[in-house]
Amino acid sequence: MGQVVSDVTEILDYKKAKKEAKSERKQILEQMAADEQAKNNLVKKALASQRAKYGASGMSGAGRGMTEEAVLKRLQEETEQPYLDKRRSNLEKLKKAHAKKPNIVKSLLSRFDDLVG
């Protein structure tokens, strides 16, 4: 009887851990989507601002050493960097959350002889 209670408890704990891992993954993915949207909005605003600034000042690529395209590309890369770092961090969290996911089959197989014998 004690073994049955133990097995039922283990199955319930497995379901709880699986649900928590799924919830954690969902939260991380939602945060990544929100970060991506915020990054896109920030990049668009920064690029529009720089285009307006350089357009108003009549910037020409000849004589300045940097073309407008190069300036905008650098600005975009600088703006995106914090979001890329956060994305990398979130991907690591997803890997860790997946690694924590319990495997009930392995658990039961490791005790198979005790269960059968």
BAFI-3210 file (N, C-alpha, C; in Angstrom, 3 decimals, decimal comma, padded with zeros to 6 digits):
// residues 117
n [1|2|3|4|5|6|7|8|9|10|11|12|13|14|15|16|17|18|19|20|21|22|23|24|25|26|27|28|29|30|31|32|33|34|35|36|37|38|39|40|41|42|43|44|45|46|47|48|49|50|51|52|53|54|55|56|57|58|59|60|61|62|63|64|65|66|67|68|69|70|71|72|73|74|75|76|77|78|79|80|81|82|83|84|85|86|87|88|89|90|91|92|93|94|95|96|97|98|99|100|101|102|103|104|105|106|107|108|109|110|111|112|113|114|115|116|117]
n.u [000,821|001,962|003,749|002,069|000,852|003,126|003,788|001,531|001,721|004,120|003,388|001,477|003,105|004,757|002,938|002,360|004,908|005,367|003,346|004,123|006,592|005,740|004,232|006,238|007,851|006,003|005,683|008,268|008,472|006,421|007,489|009,741|008,542|007,298|009,564|010,796|008,952|009,072|011,736|011,708|009,985|011,505|013,824|012,710|011,784|014,221|015,625|013,932|014,109|016,848|017,009|015,383|016,847|019,348|018,391|017,293|019,576|020,875|022,721|025,332|026,844|029,315|032,279|031,970|032,857|031,320|028,551|025,059|023,643|025,472|025,659|023,025|022,857|024,750|023,535|021,190|022,253|023,407|021,131|019,738|021,338|021,045|018,636|019,229|021,018|019,307|017,548|019,224|019,704|017,101|016,706|018,530|017,290|015,008|016,136|017,079|014,659|013,479|015,216|014,640|012,284|010,438|010,924|008,877|008,768|011,444|011,931|010,162|011,111|013,644|013,029|011,842|012,392|011,929|009,207|008,004|009,070]
n.v [-001,196|001,196|001,647|002,152|004,534|006,112|006,042|007,264|009,773|010,581|010,726|012,765|014,852|014,979|015,852|018,373|019,610|019,531|021,213|023,623|024,036|024,369|026,697|028,483|028,478|029,588|032,167|033,189|033,142|034,940|037,268|037,538|038,057|040,496|042,034|041,984|043,416|045,898|046,532|046,748|048,956|050,933|051,004|051,825|054,403|055,653|055,495|056,979|059,452|060,045|060,050|062,220|064,233|064,159|064,573|067,127|068,594|068,353|066,342|064,874|062,051|062,294|063,560|063,498|061,177|059,147|057,451|058,158|055,810|054,110|055,392|055,099|052,337|051,709|052,988|051,491|048,980|049,600|050,255|047,871|046,109|045,783|044,389|042,101|040,903|040,392|038,637|036,461|035,728|034,993|032,788|031,023|030,662|029,317|026,916|025,923|025,664|023,697|021,612|021,114|019,811|017,084|013,537|011,066|008,468|007,587|007,670|005,699|003,455|003,205|002,130|-000,236|-002,985|-003,114|-002,517|-004,593|-006,942]
n.w [000,000|000,769|-001,288|-003,450|-002,646|-002,632|-005,372|-006,516|-005,336|-006,469|-009,172|-009,062|-008,181|-010,403|-012,370|-011,346|-011,403|-014,137|-015,070|-013,856|-015,119|-017,742|-017,474|-016,696|-019,010|-020,797|-019,713|-020,069|-022,882|-023,531|-022,417|-024,007|-026,488|-025,935|-025,391|-027,887|-029,430|-028,118|-028,630|-031,444|-031,731|-030,424|-032,008|-034,454|-033,737|-033,042|-035,459|-037,150|-035,923|-036,265|-039,057|-039,647|-038,401|-039,788|-042,345|-042,152|-041,665|-043,990|-044,564|-046,343|-047,825|-048,968|-048,054|-045,320|-044,199|-043,118|-044,285|-044,499|-044,320|-042,996|-040,518|-039,599|-039,514|-037,531|-035,362|-035,158|-034,449|-031,952|-030,505|-030,510|-029,043|-026,074|-026,041|-027,482|-025,736|-023,591|-024,811|-025,304|-022,665|-021,884|-023,552|-022,433|-019,967|-020,830|-021,716|-019,277|-017,905|-019,404|-018,889|-016,241|-016,362|-015,300|-015,724|-015,789|-016,773|-016,884|-014,166|-013,169|-014,562|-013,470|-011,043|-011,671|-011,181|-008,417|-008,361|-009,790|-008,673]
ca.u [000,000|002,847|004,328|001,020|000,752|004,340|003,678|000,493|002,310|005,129|002,670|000,883|004,223|005,175|001,980|002,537|006,179|005,194|002,508|004,939|007,587|005,024|003,885|007,475|008,220|005,046|006,016|009,514|008,177|005,641|008,420|010,585|007,725|007,139|010,870|011,014|008,096|009,638|012,973|011,335|009,465|012,609|014,675|011,984|011,799|015,585|015,956|013,141|014,683|018,125|016,741|014,881|017,961|020,289|017,696|017,159|020,882|021,396|023,915|025,666|027,861|030,618|033,001|031,784|033,510|030,311|027,317|023,842|023,321|026,383|025,256|021,769|023,142|025,400|022,511|020,311|022,988|023,539|019,803|019,317|022,240|020,489|017,576|019,871|021,544|018,170|017,032|020,159|019,436|015,817|016,895|019,185|016,250|014,157|016,880|017,083|013,292|013,256|016,034|013,997|011,070|010,630|010,662|008,290|009,089|012,772|011,806|009,530|012,006|014,754|012,518|011,038|012,592|011,247|007,773|007,575|009,539]
ca.v [000,000|002,349|001,871|002,757|005,935|006,762|006,193|008,271|011,069|010,909|011,120|014,090|015,803|015,094|016,721|019,735|020,121|019,727|022,408|024,779|024,236|024,916|028,080|029,263|028,643|030,514|033,517|033,610|033,418|036,183|038,360|037,688|038,703|041,898|042,683|042,137|044,520|047,140|046,797|047,233|050,322|051,821|051,141|052,653|055,791|056,177|055,673|058,100|060,672|060,311|060,411|063,602|065,101|064,254|065,148|068,570|069,252|068,205|065,493|064,125|061,063|062,600|064,503|063,327|059,963|058,118|057,668|058,127|054,396|053,580|055,981|054,475|050,936|051,711|053,364|050,336|047,955|050,055|050,209|046,480|045,305|045,333|043,417|040,852|040,306|039,881|037,476|035,370|035,328|034,294|031,477|030,183|030,311|028,294|025,654|025,448|025,257|022,411|020,612|020,795|019,041|015,728|012,442|010,024|007,149|007,236|007,434|004,395|002,405|003,029|001,329|-001,294|-004,254|-003,035|-002,517|-005,906|-008,008]
ca.w [000,000|000,843|-002,616|-004,280|-002,215|-003,110|-006,823|-006,791|-004,951|-007,488|-010,395|-008,827|-008,175|-011,798|-013,074|-010,840|-011,930|-015,577|-015,239|-013,489|-016,171|-018,905|-017,141|-016,734|-020,423|-021,391|-019,253|-020,717|-024,293|-023,586|-022,151|-025,202|-027,524|-025,539|-025,585|-029,333|-029,873|-027,570|-029,376|-032,776|-031,600|-030,077|-033,189|-035,433|-033,269|-033,134|-036,874|-037,679|-035,366|-036,936|-040,459|-039,662|-038,022|-040,894|-043,499|-041,920|-041,729|-045,341|-044,543|-047,549|-047,507|-049,555|-047,267|-043,880|-043,749|-042,851|-045,023|-043,672|-044,115|-041,981|-039,238|-039,192|-039,187|-036,223|-034,387|-035,003|-033,703|-030,567|-029,894|-030,380|-028,216|-024,797|-026,288|-027,877|-024,501|-022,818|-025,548|-025,014|-021,283|-021,859|-024,173|-021,423|-018,993|-021,445|-021,687|-017,894|-017,566|-020,077|-018,200|-014,969|-016,609|-014,798|-016,650|-014,958|-017,336|-016,381|-012,734|-012,962|-015,059|-012,539|-009,922|-012,262|-010,474|-007,131|-008,571|-010,278|-007,790]
c.u [000,865|003,460|003,325|000,875|001,956|004,262|002,652|001,024|003,324|004,461|002,062|001,965|004,729|004,250|002,142|003,807|006,077|004,391|003,307|005,977|006,941|004,678|005,122|007,921|007,301|005,360|007,275|009,256|007,364|006,545|009,315|009,818|007,546|008,443|011,140|010,192|008,639|010,904|012,651|010,820|010,582|013,521|013,999|012,003|013,185|015,973|015,197|013,714|015,988|017,925|016,276|016,021|018,938|019,646|017,584|018,503|021,524|022,652|024,108|026,820|029,247|031,419|032,853|032,452|032,541|029,073|026,149|023,482|024,186|026,011|023,993|021,969|023,781|024,396|021,572|020,991|023,120|022,207|019,375|020,125|021,639|019,398|018,144|020,439|020,415|017,584|017,908|019,915|018,134|015,913|017,585|018,175|015,342|014,844|016,879|015,703|012,981|014,034|015,404|012,758|011,280|010,309|010,182|008,618|010,456|012,711|011,220|010,421|013,172|014,337|011,716|011,151|011,880|009,731|007,255|007,882|009,008]
c.v [001,260|002,691|002,548|004,232|006,713|007,028|007,257|009,657|011,526|011,372|012,503|015,167|016,048|016,042|018,173|020,365|020,409|020,993|023,672|025,082|024,847|026,377|028,979|029,516|029,660|031,955|034,043|033,966|034,699|037,390|038,614|038,386|040,187|042,669|042,943|043,307|045,863|047,527|047,368|048,664|051,309|052,061|052,035|054,123|056,407|056,430|056,843|059,424|061,036|060,699|061,847|064,578|065,281|064,838|066,659|069,285|069,098|067,364|064,822|063,201|061,426|063,500|064,328|062,059|058,835|058,442|057,615|056,678|053,784|054,100|055,292|053,012|050,843|052,024|052,184|049,248|048,329|049,949|048,773|045,701|044,878|044,269|042,073|040,135|039,689|038,642|036,256|034,821|034,538|032,915|030,509|029,746|029,219|026,933|025,066|024,960|023,910|021,298|020,195|019,927|017,592|014,682|011,244|008,635|006,691|006,908|006,060|003,256|002,160|002,179|000,135|-002,620|-004,251|-003,113|-003,896|-006,997|-007,879]
c.w [000,000|-000,503|-003,533|-003,935|-002,721|-004,606|-007,195|-006,460|-005,997|-008,781|-010,230|-008,804|-009,588|-012,554|-012,632|-011,411|-013,427|-015,848|-014,913|-014,565|-017,415|-018,677|-017,210|-018,175|-021,095|-020,993|-019,936|-022,177|-024,449|-023,362|-023,360|-026,317|-027,207|-025,737|-027,061|-029,880|-029,383|-028,320|-030,750|-032,719|-031,308|-031,272|-034,229|-035,034|-033,427|-034,589|-037,480|-037,190|-036,065|-038,394|-040,555|-039,363|-039,187|-042,136|-043,374|-042,043|-043,105|-045,400|-045,882|-047,205|-048,000|-048,627|-045,776|-043,355|-043,449|-043,663|-044,055|-043,351|-043,014|-040,592|-038,731|-038,805|-037,806|-035,119|-034,115|-034,177|-032,230|-029,828|-029,627|-029,349|-026,866|-024,977|-026,732|-026,662|-023,678|-023,494|-025,277|-023,606|-021,179|-022,505|-023,214|-020,367|-019,547|-021,424|-020,280|-017,477|-018,194|-019,371|-016,875|-015,146|-016,178|-015,863|-015,846|-015,478|-016,831|-014,896|-012,452|-013,435|-014,114|-011,339|-010,408|-011,517|-009,122|-007,284|-008,949|-009,247|-006,445]
res [m|g|q|v|v|s|d|v|t|e|i|l|d|y|k|k|a|k|k|e|a|k|s|e|r|k|q|i|l|e|q|m|a|a|d|e|q|a|k|n|n|l|v|k|k|a|l|a|s|q|r|a|k|y|g|a|s|g|m|s|g|a|g|r|g|m|t|e|e|a|v|l|k|r|l|q|e|e|t|e|q|p|y|l|d|k|r|r|s|n|l|e|k|l|k|k|a|h|a|k|k|p|n|i|v|k|s|l|l|s|r|f|d|d|l|v|g]
***
